């Protein structure tokens, strides 16, 4: 397999406040610390620079949105260039008046803006009223060829859909990042407890195994309104092993080393991509059954 292709991933799991600048400053401080510790690709949690505002429907909150690229990406481009790291940053995008997306920008280690991914699957559940704010993505699934690895980005609710992970992997992604904002409502925690967290983790571990890629999921932590964000950010390898799992209650900078040669190693042993029956999958384009 040749020498290892070690890449060090940094995930930022943090609490957020209503102070946009304060959240950005905290994220950058954590980014710099991870870079000092050797991280090469650093990913922030979903909508990291403010509270998770989708717990209510309030048109005034559209004022939080910004252009991408725009003021925040410009700041992060300078940080990425100074630290020599790739930054994956989830932001609230204003595309046009009345047209908004849940979007992640990818910035390369030289500070160049590589592009963005717009969240494809938009939830609409109690305290997760995202359909009020976000138009579903229309850019498809994307891979970014960064200095250190080919990475794909999906966002939170995208986690539950194997099609997104597969289509991202088929474009050559070696690592799939899932910036996330998910947690317990009080009643759900009483009834389901760890079952909800375990399901969330396991479905993503399944994507890592089925596609034989690394999966990295930074989640929020702390209580905001009615949601107790469960943290538990993690990295899984192509065999589905949890390389690192963060605390459920505390802020944490996660640093994980990944040998990308393990992807080739696993695909030689378990050639899932070779054995796909692409001639038999037309039904995936139907909503249900034969319709």
VEXLUM-108075 format. One record per residue: residue number from 0; residue in one letter; x, y, z of N, C-alpha, C in turn. Coordinates in steps of 0.2 Angstrom, whole numbers, padded with zeros to 4 digits, always signed. Example, Ala and Ser with C-alpha at 12.3 -4.5 7.8 and 13.67 -1.06 7.14 Angstrom:
// VEXLUM-108075
 num residuo  n.xx  n.yy  n.zz ca.xx ca.yy ca.zz  c.xx  c.yy  c.zz
   0       A +0066 -0028 +0039 +0062 -0022 +0039 +0066 -0016 +0039
   1       S +0064 -0011 +0035 +0068 -0005 +0036 +0064 +0000 +0039
END
This chain:
// VEXLUM-108075
 num residuo  n.xx  n.yy  n.zz ca.xx ca.yy ca.zz  c.xx  c.yy  c.zz
   0       X +0004 -0006 +0000 +0000 +0000 +0000 +0004 +0006 +0000
   1       X +0011 +0006 +0001 +0015 +0011 +0001 +0015 +0015 +0008
   2       X +0018 +0020 +0008 +0019 +0024 +0015 +0012 +0027 +0016
   3       X +0011 +0028 +0023 +0004 +0030 +0025 +0003 +0037 +0023
   4       X -0004 +0039 +0022 -0006 +0046 +0020 -0010 +0049 +0026
   5       X -0006 +0050 +0031 -0009 +0053 +0037 -0011 +0060 +0036
   6       X -0018 +0061 +0038 -0021 +0068 +0038 -0024 +0069 +0045
   7       X -0023 +0074 +0048 -0025 +0076 +0055 -0031 +0080 +0054
   8       X -0037 +0078 +0057 -0043 +0081 +0057 -0044 +0085 +0064
   9       X -0047 +0091 +0063 -0049 +0094 +0069 -0057 +0096 +0069
  10       X -0060 +0094 +0074 -0067 +0096 +0075 -0068 +0100 +0081
  11       X -0072 +0105 +0080 -0074 +0110 +0086 -0081 +0109 +0088
  12       X -0081 +0106 +0094 -0088 +0105 +0098 -0088 +0111 +0103
  13       X -0093 +0115 +0102 -0093 +0121 +0107 -0101 +0123 +0108
  14       X -0101 +0127 +0114 -0108 +0130 +0115 -0108 +0137 +0111
  15       X -0114 +0139 +0110 -0115 +0145 +0106 -0120 +0150 +0110
  16       X -0119 +0156 +0108 -0123 +0162 +0111 -0126 +0166 +0106
  17       X -0130 +0171 +0108 -0133 +0175 +0103 -0128 +0181 +0100
  18       X -0122 +0180 +0102 -0117 +0185 +0100 -0113 +0182 +0094
  19       X -0115 +0184 +0088 -0112 +0182 +0082 -0104 +0183 +0082
  20       X -0102 +0189 +0084 -0095 +0190 +0084 -0091 +0186 +0089
  21       X -0094 +0185 +0095 -0091 +0181 +0100 -0091 +0174 +0098
  22       X -0096 +0171 +0095 -0095 +0164 +0093 -0090 +0163 +0087
  23       X -0090 +0168 +0083 -0084 +0168 +0078 -0077 +0168 +0081
  24       X -0077 +0172 +0086 -0070 +0173 +0089 -0068 +0167 +0092
  25       X -0073 +0164 +0096 -0072 +0157 +0099 -0070 +0152 +0094
  26       X -0074 +0151 +0089 -0072 +0146 +0084 -0065 +0147 +0081
  27       X -0063 +0153 +0080 -0057 +0155 +0077 -0051 +0153 +0082
  28       X -0052 +0155 +0089 -0048 +0153 +0094 -0047 +0145 +0094
  29       X -0052 +0142 +0094 -0052 +0134 +0094 -0048 +0132 +0088
  30       X -0049 +0135 +0082 -0046 +0133 +0076 -0039 +0134 +0076
  31       X -0037 +0140 +0079 -0029 +0141 +0080 -0026 +0136 +0084
  32       X -0030 +0134 +0090 -0027 +0129 +0094 -0026 +0122 +0091
  33       X -0031 +0120 +0087 -0031 +0114 +0084 -0025 +0114 +0079
  34       X -0024 +0120 +0075 -0019 +0120 +0070 -0012 +0120 +0074
  35       X -0011 +0123 +0080 -0005 +0123 +0084 -0004 +0115 +0086
  36       X -0009 +0111 +0087 -0008 +0104 +0089 -0007 +0100 +0083
  37       X -0007 +0103 +0077 -0006 +0099 +0071 -0012 +0097 +0066
  38       X -0018 +0100 +0068 -0023 +0098 +0063 -0022 +0101 +0056
  39       X -0024 +0098 +0051 -0024 +0100 +0044 -0030 +0102 +0041
  40       X -0036 +0099 +0043 -0042 +0100 +0041 -0047 +0101 +0047
  41       X -0050 +0107 +0047 -0054 +0109 +0053 -0061 +0110 +0051
  42       X -0066 +0107 +0055 -0073 +0108 +0053 -0077 +0110 +0059
  43       X -0081 +0116 +0058 -0085 +0118 +0064 -0092 +0115 +0063
  44       X -0096 +0115 +0069 -0102 +0112 +0069 -0107 +0117 +0065
  45       X -0113 +0114 +0064 -0118 +0117 +0060 -0120 +0124 +0062
  46       X -0120 +0129 +0058 -0122 +0136 +0060 -0119 +0138 +0066
  47       X -0112 +0138 +0066 -0108 +0139 +0072 -0108 +0146 +0075
  48       X -0110 +0151 +0071 -0109 +0158 +0073 -0115 +0161 +0076
  49       X -0120 +0157 +0078 -0125 +0160 +0082 -0129 +0154 +0085
  50       X -0134 +0156 +0089 -0139 +0151 +0092 -0142 +0147 +0086
  51       X -0144 +0141 +0088 -0148 +0137 +0083 -0155 +0140 +0083
  52       X -0156 +0145 +0078 -0162 +0149 +0078 -0168 +0146 +0075
  53       X -0168 +0140 +0072 -0173 +0137 +0069 -0179 +0134 +0074
  54       X -0178 +0135 +0080 -0183 +0133 +0085 -0189 +0137 +0085
  55       X -0189 +0142 +0081 -0196 +0146 +0080 -0196 +0149 +0073
  56       X -0201 +0151 +0071 -0202 +0154 +0064 -0203 +0162 +0066
  57       X -0197 +0165 +0064 -0197 +0172 +0065 -0194 +0176 +0059
  58       X -0197 +0179 +0055 -0194 +0182 +0049 -0189 +0187 +0050
  59       X -0188 +0190 +0056 -0183 +0195 +0057 -0176 +0191 +0058
  60       X -0176 +0184 +0059 -0170 +0181 +0059 -0167 +0180 +0053
  61       X -0170 +0181 +0047 -0167 +0181 +0041 -0161 +0186 +0040
  62       X -0161 +0191 +0045 -0156 +0196 +0045 -0149 +0193 +0047
  63       X -0149 +0187 +0050 -0143 +0183 +0052 -0139 +0181 +0046
  64       X -0143 +0180 +0040 -0140 +0177 +0034 -0135 +0182 +0031
  65       X -0130 +0179 +0027 -0125 +0183 +0023 -0123 +0180 +0017
  66       X -0120 +0184 +0013 -0118 +0181 +0006 -0112 +0176 +0008
  67       X -0111 +0171 +0003 -0106 +0166 +0003 -0103 +0165 -0004
  68       X -0097 +0167 -0005 -0092 +0170 -0001 -0095 +0177 +0001
  69       X -0092 +0179 +0007 -0094 +0185 +0010 -0090 +0187 +0016
  70       X -0092 +0191 +0021 -0088 +0194 +0026 -0085 +0188 +0031
  71       X -0089 +0183 +0033 -0086 +0178 +0037 -0081 +0174 +0033
  72       X -0083 +0172 +0027 -0078 +0168 +0023 -0072 +0172 +0022
  73       X -0072 +0178 +0021 -0066 +0182 +0020 -0061 +0182 +0027
  74       X -0065 +0182 +0033 -0061 +0182 +0039 -0058 +0175 +0039
  75       X -0062 +0170 +0038 -0059 +0163 +0039 -0054 +0161 +0033
  76       X -0054 +0164 +0028 -0049 +0163 +0023 -0042 +0166 +0025
  77       X -0042 +0172 +0029 -0036 +0174 +0031 -0033 +0170 +0037
  78       X -0038 +0167 +0041 -0036 +0162 +0046 -0033 +0156 +0043
  79       X -0036 +0153 +0038 -0034 +0147 +0035 -0027 +0148 +0032
  80       X -0026 +0154 +0028 -0019 +0155 +0025 -0014 +0156 +0031
  81       X -0016 +0160 +0036 -0011 +0161 +0041 -0009 +0154 +0045
  82       X -0013 +0150 +0046 -0012 +0144 +0050 -0010 +0138 +0045
  83       X -0011 +0139 +0038 -0010 +0133 +0034 -0015 +0127 +0034
  84       X -0021 +0129 +0036 -0026 +0123 +0037 -0032 +0124 +0032
  85       X -0035 +0119 +0031 -0042 +0119 +0027 -0047 +0120 +0033
  86       X -0052 +0124 +0031 -0058 +0126 +0036 -0064 +0124 +0032
  87       X -0068 +0121 +0036 -0075 +0119 +0034 -0080 +0122 +0038
  88       X -0084 +0127 +0035 -0088 +0132 +0040 -0095 +0132 +0037
  89       X -0099 +0130 +0042 -0107 +0130 +0041 -0110 +0137 +0042
  90       X -0113 +0140 +0037 -0116 +0147 +0038 -0123 +0147 +0035
  91       X -0126 +0152 +0037 -0133 +0154 +0035 -0132 +0159 +0029
  92       X -0134 +0156 +0023 -0132 +0160 +0017 -0138 +0164 +0014
  93       X -0137 +0170 +0012 -0142 +0174 +0009 -0140 +0174 +0001
  94       X -0144 +0171 -0003 -0143 +0170 -0010 -0146 +0176 -0013
  95       X -0152 +0178 -0011 -0155 +0184 -0014 -0161 +0185 -0009
  96       X -0164 +0191 -0010 -0170 +0193 -0006 -0175 +0187 -0006
  97       X -0176 +0185 +0000 -0181 +0180 +0001 -0179 +0173 -0001
  98       X -0172 +0172 -0002 -0170 +0165 -0004 -0163 +0164 +0000
  99       X -0164 +0159 +0004 -0159 +0157 +0009 -0157 +0150 +0009
 100       X -0151 +0148 +0011 -0149 +0141 +0011 -0145 +0140 +0018
 101       X -0145 +0134 +0020 -0140 +0131 +0025 -0134 +0129 +0021
 102       X -0129 +0132 +0022 -0123 +0131 +0017 -0117 +0130 +0021
 103       X -0112 +0126 +0018 -0105 +0125 +0021 -0100 +0128 +0016
 104       X -0096 +0132 +0018 -0090 +0134 +0014 -0084 +0130 +0015
 105       X -0080 +0129 +0010 -0074 +0126 +0011 -0068 +0130 +0008
 106       X -0063 +0131 +0013 -0058 +0135 +0012 -0051 +0131 +0012
 107       X -0047 +0132 +0007 -0041 +0128 +0007 -0035 +0131 +0011
 108       X -0030 +0127 +0012 -0025 +0129 +0016 -0021 +0135 +0014
 109       X -0022 +0137 +0008 -0018 +0143 +0006 -0023 +0149 +0006
 110       X -0029 +0148 +0009 -0034 +0154 +0010 -0039 +0155 +0004
 111       X -0038 +0150 -0001 -0042 +0151 -0007 -0049 +0148 -0005
 112       X -0054 +0151 -0008 -0061 +0149 -0007 -0063 +0143 -0012
 113       X -0064 +0137 -0010 -0065 +0132 -0015 -0072 +0131 -0017
 114       X -0077 +0133 -0013 -0084 +0132 -0015 -0088 +0131 -0009
 115       X -0094 +0129 -0011 -0099 +0128 -0005 -0104 +0122 -0007
 116       X -0107 +0119 -0002 -0112 +0114 -0002 -0118 +0117 +0001
 117       X -0124 +0116 -0002 -0130 +0118 +0001 -0134 +0112 +0003
 118       X -0136 +0112 +0009 -0140 +0107 +0012 -0145 +0105 +0008
 119       X -0146 +0098 +0006 -0151 +0095 +0002 -0157 +0093 +0005
 120       X -0156 +0090 +0011 -0162 +0088 +0015 -0164 +0092 +0020
 121       X -0170 +0095 +0020 -0172 +0100 +0025 -0177 +0098 +0030
 122       X -0176 +0097 +0036 -0181 +0095 +0041 -0186 +0100 +0043
 123       X -0192 +0097 +0045 -0197 +0101 +0048 -0201 +0098 +0054
 124       X -0198 +0098 +0060 -0200 +0095 +0066 -0201 +0100 +0071
 125       X -0204 +0098 +0077 -0204 +0103 +0082 -0197 +0105 +0085
 126       X -0196 +0112 +0085 -0190 +0115 +0086 -0185 +0114 +0081
 127       X -0186 +0111 +0076 -0182 +0111 +0070 -0186 +0113 +0064
 128       X -0188 +0120 +0064 -0192 +0122 +0058 -0188 +0125 +0053
 129       X -0184 +0121 +0050 -0179 +0123 +0045 -0182 +0125 +0038
 130       X -0188 +0121 +0036 -0191 +0123 +0030 -0193 +0130 +0030
 131       X -0194 +0133 +0035 -0196 +0140 +0035 -0190 +0145 +0033
 132       X -0184 +0143 +0034 -0178 +0147 +0033 -0175 +0145 +0027
 133       X -0174 +0138 +0025 -0169 +0136 +0020 -0173 +0133 +0014
 134       X -0170 +0135 +0008 -0172 +0132 +0002 -0168 +0126 +0001
 135       X -0170 +0120 -0001 -0166 +0114 -0002 -0161 +0116 -0007
 136       X -0155 +0113 -0006 -0149 +0114 -0010 -0151 +0112 -0017
 137       X -0147 +0116 -0022 -0148 +0114 -0029 -0142 +0113 -0033
 138       X -0136 +0112 -0029 -0130 +0111 -0032 -0128 +0104 -0032
 139       X -0132 +0099 -0030 -0130 +0092 -0030 -0125 +0091 -0024
 140       X -0122 +0085 -0024 -0117 +0083 -0019 -0110 +0084 -0022
 141       X -0106 +0087 -0018 -0100 +0089 -0020 -0094 +0087 -0017
 142       X -0088 +0087 -0020 -0082 +0085 -0017 -0077 +0090 -0018
 143       X -0073 +0092 -0013 -0068 +0097 -0014 -0061 +0094 -0013
 144       X -0057 +0096 -0018 -0050 +0093 -0018 -0045 +0098 -0015
 145       X -0044 +0097 -0008 -0041 +0102 -0004 -0033 +0099 -0004
 146       X -0029 +0103 -0001 -0022 +0102 +0000 -0020 +0095 +0003
 147       X -0025 +0093 +0007 -0023 +0087 +0011 -0027 +0081 +0010
 148       X -0033 +0082 +0007 -0037 +0076 +0005 -0043 +0078 +0001
 149       X -0046 +0074 -0002 -0053 +0075 -0006 -0058 +0074 -0001
 150       X -0062 +0079 +0000 -0067 +0079 +0006 -0074 +0081 +0003
 151       X -0079 +0078 +0006 -0086 +0079 +0004 -0089 +0082 +0010
 152       X -0094 +0086 +0009 -0098 +0089 +0015 -0105 +0088 +0014
 153       X -0108 +0086 +0019 -0116 +0085 +0020 -0117 +0088 +0026
 154       X -0124 +0090 +0028 -0126 +0094 +0033 -0131 +0091 +0037
 155       X -0130 +0089 +0043 -0135 +0087 +0048 -0140 +0082 +0046
 156       X -0146 +0084 +0044 -0152 +0080 +0042 -0150 +0076 +0036
 157       X -0145 +0078 +0032 -0142 +0074 +0027 -0139 +0067 +0029
 158       X -0138 +0067 +0036 -0135 +0061 +0039 -0139 +0055 +0038
 159       X -0145 +0056 +0038 -0150 +0050 +0038 -0151 +0047 +0031
 160       X -0148 +0050 +0026 -0150 +0047 +0019 -0143 +0044 +0016
 161       X -0143 +0038 +0015 -0138 +0034 +0012 -0136 +0037 +0005
 162       X -0141 +0039 +0001 -0140 +0041 -0006 -0134 +0047 -0006
 163       X -0135 +0052 -0001 -0130 +0057 -0001 -0123 +0055 +0000
 164       X -0122 +0051 +0005 -0116 +0048 +0006 -0113 +0044 +0000
 165       X -0117 +0040 -0003 -0115 +0036 -0008 -0113 +0041 -0014
 166       X -0117 +0045 -0016 -0115 +0050 -0022 -0109 +0054 -0020
 167       X -0108 +0056 -0014 -0102 +0060 -0012 -0096 +0055 -0013
 168       X -0096 +0049 -0010 -0091 +0044 -0011 -0089 +0043 -0018
 169       X -0094 +0042 -0022 -0093 +0040 -0029 -0089 +0046 -0033
 170       X -0089 +0052 -0030 -0085 +0057 -0033 -0078 +0058 -0031
 171       X -0077 +0053 -0026 -0070 +0052 -0024 -0068 +0055 -0017
 172       X -0073 +0057 -0013 -0072 +0059 -0006 -0069 +0054 -0002
 173       X -0064 +0056 +0001 -0060 +0051 +0006 -0063 +0052 +0013
 174       X -0065 +0058 +0014 -0068 +0060 +0021 -0074 +0064 +0020
 175       X -0080 +0062 +0023 -0086 +0065 +0023 -0087 +0069 +0030
 176       X -0088 +0075 +0029 -0089 +0079 +0035 -0097 +0080 +0036
 177       X -0099 +0080 +0042 -0106 +0081 +0043 -0107 +0086 +0049
 178       X -0106 +0093 +0048 -0107 +0098 +0053 -0115 +0097 +0055
 179       X -0116 +0098 +0062 -0122 +0095 +0064 -0125 +0100 +0070
 180       X -0131 +0100 +0071 -0134 +0103 +0077 -0140 +0099 +0078
 181       X -0139 +0094 +0083 -0144 +0089 +0085 -0144 +0088 +0092
 182       X -0150 +0087 +0095 -0150 +0086 +0102 -0157 +0083 +0105
 183       X -0158 +0083 +0111 -0164 +0080 +0114 -0169 +0086 +0116
 184       X -0175 +0085 +0114 -0180 +0088 +0118 -0182 +0085 +0124
 185       X -0184 +0088 +0129 -0184 +0085 +0136 -0188 +0079 +0136
 186       X -0194 +0079 +0133 -0198 +0073 +0133 -0195 +0067 +0129
 187       X -0192 +0069 +0124 -0189 +0064 +0120 -0183 +0060 +0124
 188       X -0179 +0064 +0127 -0174 +0062 +0131 -0177 +0057 +0136
 189       X -0182 +0059 +0140 -0185 +0054 +0145 -0187 +0048 +0142
 190       X -0190 +0048 +0136 -0193 +0042 +0133 -0188 +0038 +0129
 191       X -0183 +0041 +0126 -0178 +0037 +0121 -0171 +0037 +0124
 192       X -0169 +0043 +0127 -0163 +0043 +0130 -0157 +0042 +0125
 193       X -0153 +0037 +0127 -0147 +0036 +0122 -0149 +0033 +0115
 194       X -0155 +0030 +0115 -0157 +0027 +0109 -0156 +0032 +0103
 195       X -0158 +0038 +0104 -0158 +0043 +0099 -0151 +0045 +0097
 196       X -0147 +0046 +0102 -0139 +0047 +0100 -0137 +0041 +0096
 197       X -0138 +0035 +0099 -0135 +0029 +0096 -0137 +0028 +0089
 198       X -0143 +0030 +0087 -0146 +0029 +0080 -0142 +0034 +0076
 199       X -0141 +0040 +0078 -0138 +0045 +0075 -0131 +0043 +0073
 200       X -0127 +0041 +0078 -0120 +0039 +0077 -0120 +0033 +0072
 201       X -0124 +0028 +0073 -0124 +0022 +0069 -0126 +0022 +0062
 202       X -0130 +0027 +0060 -0132 +0028 +0053 -0126 +0031 +0050
 203       X -0122 +0035 +0053 -0116 +0038 +0050 -0111 +0033 +0049
 204       X -0110 +0029 +0055 -0105 +0024 +0054 -0106 +0019 +0049
 205       X -0113 +0018 +0047 -0115 +0014 +0042 -0112 +0017 +0035
 206       X -0113 +0023 +0035 -0111 +0027 +0028 -0103 +0026 +0028
 207       X -0099 +0026 +0033 -0092 +0025 +0033 -0090 +0018 +0031
 208       X -0094 +0013 +0033 -0093 +0006 +0031 -0095 +0005 +0024
 209       X -0101 +0007 +0022 -0104 +0005 +0015 -0100 +0008 +0010
 210       X -0097 +0014 +0011 -0093 +0018 +0006 -0085 +0018 +0007
 211       X -0083 +0015 +0013 -0076 +0014 +0015 -0073 +0020 +0015
 212       X -0075 +0025 +0018 -0072 +0032 +0019 -0072 +0034 +0027
 213       X -0069 +0039 +0028 -0069 +0042 +0035 -0075 +0046 +0035
 214       X -0078 +0046 +0041 -0084 +0051 +0042 -0082 +0055 +0049
 215       X -0083 +0061 +0048 -0082 +0066 +0054 -0088 +0070 +0055
 216       X -0091 +0070 +0061 -0097 +0074 +0063 -0096 +0078 +0069
 217       X -0095 +0084 +0068 -0095 +0089 +0074 -0102 +0092 +0076
 218       X -0104 +0091 +0082 -0110 +0093 +0084 -0110 +0098 +0089
 219       X -0115 +0102 +0090 -0116 +0107 +0095 -0116 +0104 +0102
 220       X -0115 +0107 +0108 -0116 +0105 +0114 -0119 +0111 +0118
 221       X -0122 +0109 +0124 -0126 +0114 +0128 -0133 +0115 +0127
 222       X -0136 +0118 +0131 -0144 +0119 +0130 -0145 +0126 +0127
 223       X -0149 +0126 +0122 -0152 +0132 +0119 -0159 +0131 +0118
 224       X -0163 +0135 +0122 -0170 +0135 +0121 -0173 +0128 +0124
 225       X -0176 +0125 +0119 -0179 +0118 +0121 -0175 +0112 +0120
 226       X -0169 +0114 +0117 -0165 +0108 +0115 -0159 +0108 +0119
 227       X -0157 +0101 +0121 -0151 +0100 +0125 -0147 +0096 +0119
 228       X -0142 +0100 +0116 -0138 +0097 +0111 -0133 +0092 +0114
 229       X -0133 +0086 +0111 -0130 +0081 +0114 -0123 +0080 +0113
 230       X -0119 +0085 +0109 -0112 +0084 +0108 -0111 +0077 +0105
 231       X -0106 +0074 +0108 -0104 +0067 +0106 -0101 +0067 +0099
 232       X -0098 +0072 +0097 -0095 +0073 +0090 -0090 +0067 +0090
 233       X -0089 +0064 +0083 -0085 +0058 +0083 -0082 +0058 +0076
 234       X -0077 +0053 +0075 -0074 +0052 +0069 -0074 +0044 +0069
 235       X -0077 +0041 +0063 -0077 +0034 +0061 -0072 +0033 +0056
 236       X -0069 +0027 +0056 -0064 +0025 +0050 -0068 +0021 +0045
 237       X -0065 +0019 +0040 -0069 +0015 +0035 -0071 +0008 +0037
 238       X -0069 +0005 +0043 -0071 -0001 +0045 -0077 +0000 +0050
 239       X -0079 +0006 +0051 -0084 +0008 +0056 -0082 +0009 +0063
 240       X -0075 +0008 +0064 -0073 +0009 +0071 -0073 +0017 +0073
 241       X -0075 +0018 +0079 -0075 +0025 +0082 -0068 +0027 +0084
 242       X -0065 +0031 +0080 -0058 +0033 +0082 -0058 +0038 +0088
 243       X -0063 +0042 +0088 -0064 +0047 +0094 -0071 +0049 +0095
 244       X -0073 +0049 +0101 -0080 +0051 +0103 -0079 +0057 +0108
 245       X -0082 +0062 +0107 -0082 +0068 +0112 -0087 +0067 +0117
 246       X -0086 +0072 +0122 -0091 +0072 +0128 -0098 +0074 +0126
 247       X -0103 +0072 +0130 -0110 +0074 +0128 -0112 +0081 +0132
 248       X -0107 +0083 +0136 -0109 +0089 +0140 -0104 +0095 +0139
 249       X -0098 +0093 +0137 -0093 +0099 +0137 -0090 +0101 +0130
 250       X -0088 +0107 +0130 -0084 +0109 +0124 -0078 +0105 +0123
 251       X -0076 +0104 +0117 -0070 +0100 +0116 -0067 +0101 +0109
 252       X -0061 +0102 +0108 -0057 +0101 +0102 -0055 +0094 +0101
 253       X -0057 +0092 +0095 -0055 +0085 +0094 -0050 +0084 +0088
 254       X -0045 +0081 +0090 -0039 +0080 +0085 -0038 +0072 +0084
 255       X -0039 +0070 +0077 -0039 +0063 +0075 -0034 +0063 +0069
 256       X -0030 +0058 +0069 -0026 +0056 +0064 -0029 +0051 +0060
 257       X -0029 +0052 +0053 -0033 +0047 +0049 -0028 +0045 +0043
 258       X -0027 +0038 +0042 -0022 +0036 +0037 -0027 +0035 +0031
 259       X -0027 +0039 +0026 -0031 +0038 +0020 -0030 +0032 +0016
 260       X -0024 +0029 +0017 -0022 +0023 +0013 -0027 +0017 +0015
 261       X -0030 +0018 +0021 -0034 +0013 +0023 -0040 +0012 +0019
 262       X -0042 +0017 +0015 -0048 +0017 +0011 -0046 +0011 +0005
 263       X -0041 +0012 +0002 -0039 +0007 -0003 -0038 +0000 +0000
 264       X -0035 +0000 +0006 -0035 -0007 +0009 -0042 -0010 +0010
 265       X -0046 -0006 +0013 -0053 -0009 +0014 -0057 -0011 +0008
 266       X -0056 -0007 +0003 -0060 -0008 -0004 -0057 -0014 -0008
 267       X -0050 -0015 -0006 -0048 -0022 -0010 -0051 -0028 -0006
 268       X -0052 -0027 +0000 -0054 -0033 +0004 -0062 -0034 +0003
 269       X -0065 -0028 +0004 -0073 -0028 +0003 -0074 -0024 -0003
 270       X -0075 -0026 -0009 -0075 -0022 -0015 -0083 -0020 -0016
 271       X -0086 -0016 -0011 -0093 -0014 -0012 -0094 -0010 -0018
 272       X -0089 -0006 -0020 -0091 -0002 -0026 -0090 -0006 -0032
 273       X -0086 -0011 -0032 -0085 -0015 -0038 -0092 -0019 -0039
 274       X -0095 -0021 -0034 -0101 -0026 -0034 -0107 -0022 -0035
 275       X -0107 -0016 -0035 -0114 -0012 -0036 -0117 -0014 -0042
 276       X -0124 -0015 -0042 -0128 -0017 -0048 -0131 -0011 -0051
 277       X -0127 -0007 -0054 -0130 +0000 -0056 -0135 -0001 -0062
 278       X -0136 -0007 -0064 -0141 -0009 -0069 -0148 -0010 -0066
 279       X -0148 -0010 -0059 -0154 -0013 -0056 -0157 -0008 -0051
 280       X -0154 -0002 -0051 -0156 +0003 -0046 -0161 +0009 -0048
 281       X -0164 +0008 -0054 -0169 +0013 -0056 -0174 +0015 -0051
 282       X -0176 +0010 -0047 -0181 +0011 -0042 -0179 +0016 -0037
 283       X -0173 +0018 -0036 -0171 +0023 -0032 -0173 +0030 -0034
 284       X -0175 +0031 -0040 -0178 +0037 -0043 -0185 +0038 -0042
 285       X -0189 +0033 -0039 -0196 +0033 -0037 -0197 +0035 -0030
 286       X -0202 +0038 -0028 -0204 +0040 -0021 -0205 +0033 -0017
 287       X -0208 +0029 -0020 -0210 +0022 -0016 -0212 +0017 -0020
 288       X -0210 +0011 -0020 -0212 +0005 -0024 -0211 +0007 -0031
 289       X -0216 +0004 -0035 -0216 +0005 -0042 -0220 +0012 -0044
 290       X -0224 +0015 -0040 -0228 +0021 -0042 -0231 +0020 -0048
END
